[in-house]
Amino acid sequence: MRAVGETVEVVMDLRAQHAEGPLWDAETARLWWVDITGQRVHCSDPASGSDSSWSTPGQPGGVVLSQAGDPVIAAPNGLAVLDRTAGTTELRVPIEQARTENRANDIKVDSRGRAWVGTMAFDKRPGNAGLYRVDGDTVSCVIEGLTISNGPALDETHGCLYLADTALCVVDVFDLDPETGALSGRRRLLDFSEAQVWPDGMTVDGDGMLWVALGRQGEVHRYTPEGKLDGSVTLPTSNPTSVTFGGADGGDLYITTSWFDLDEHGRASQPLAGAVFRCRPGVTGPPSARLVGLPARPARHSRALPEKERKP
């Protein structure tokens, strides 16, 4: 295993409880991310070190931007727009609204502007979660029976979607039809169950290689599409949570970390837990896409059905 890039540097040292879901917006050169257990959404300027944040009424699983540049939060019960002036949120797309024991846990947007939203139960009960594809106000459950849905990471060039189930310590890969968003051919790519390492947030670089934040191990790993370890980034804290590429040339790797998941000793011995880090691994990745077709008002349906149950 080879080390990649230079030593990580701290970009934002805010001691977030559970920083997650970093998103680089190339248009504004800003890094968006959430503090899940701290119940805040952040917008950071790495160039100046400034940071703006807003509280949320529940735990935000992630954040993306609409076509107009408005922050859209993966709120516990669906996709909600944040009014940055008023500091309020409005639910636009319900997801698992009837499952009050669940919340959204991660969100990504593909090149066609569709959102991919994973869920989990607050008590992490097994098999209670899923992965949803949101196209405008149409919500489709594409994977059922997950425990802690994380990622996902999209490689549309090669027709792949990577998905972690953090509770099971595994990463699966699917064949992805970029045009329709259909998934097939599920297979196991990585299994950390023996070491009890948590595969968490992920991204794909311009070479089609998968980057995985590994909780409990204090590292981010780079893997080939076949699951071969190609390199690693070491952090000064145990629990990295997610990764994304950004910066002017797409060559900055931003890494969020958690303070919440550490015990008392870990919190005392890891003063940088909860910070956002950056390194230059020597490769680039694409900026985050923006969400297309967000409804102007809340959708009427309250619960999405799995794809196989949806009526034609």
Summary of the structure (lengths in Angstrom):
residues: 312
radius of gyration: 17.7
end to end distance: 49.0
largest distance: 56.0
contacts: 1118
relative contact order: 0.19
helix: 4%
strand: 51%
